[in-house]
């Protein structure tokens, strides 16, 4: 009986350690981005834009190939000077199109980065609210943590609270919903000069 009592005491102690507030809150930011309604909307939007750009690339490439083929076939019947002028004009147009498409790719990357940056900024006060709720002073990305007790991981809570507070992120920027229905006060983003930078506090993932 004493042995069983010892096991019971040990298990109870383990349970208590799991739920004891930790000064460090672990969050999987990539999972938050992937699983929240907001992050999913961003991913869908960026994916749709990527598909549009790729479709335009394919269409323009096919048009240029057809034009190049026609010019090559016409070479035998064209005056040499006229063909050289036509070939030069084609090359210049192709180079211009290539530059335009590269600009579109750059805009696509910028769109993704801007959306992710806005996402991280908007979830910052929610992460801070969870930190206050758990009496944590530091929030760390799960990838930077070697080992942590289960209770230190707040990823699931963060996903639920972000969905409840921001939905898919399309609410007006000036809308300030209550973070917790149980009365947890609203929390403003940290704006002090010595506050951690976005890259340090809420790392992005490629």
Buried (B, 14 or more C-beta within 10 A) or exposed (E): EEEEEEEEEEEEEEEEEEEEEBEBBBBBBBBBBEBBBBBBBBBEBBEEBBEEBEEEBEEBBEEBEEBBEEBEEEEEEBEEEEBEEBBEEBEEEBEEBEEEBEEBEEEBEEBBEEBBEBBBEBBBBBBBBBBEBBEBEEBBBBEEBEEBEEBBBBBEBBBEBBBBBBBBBEBEEEEEEEBBEEEBEEBEEEEEEEEEEEEEBBBBEE
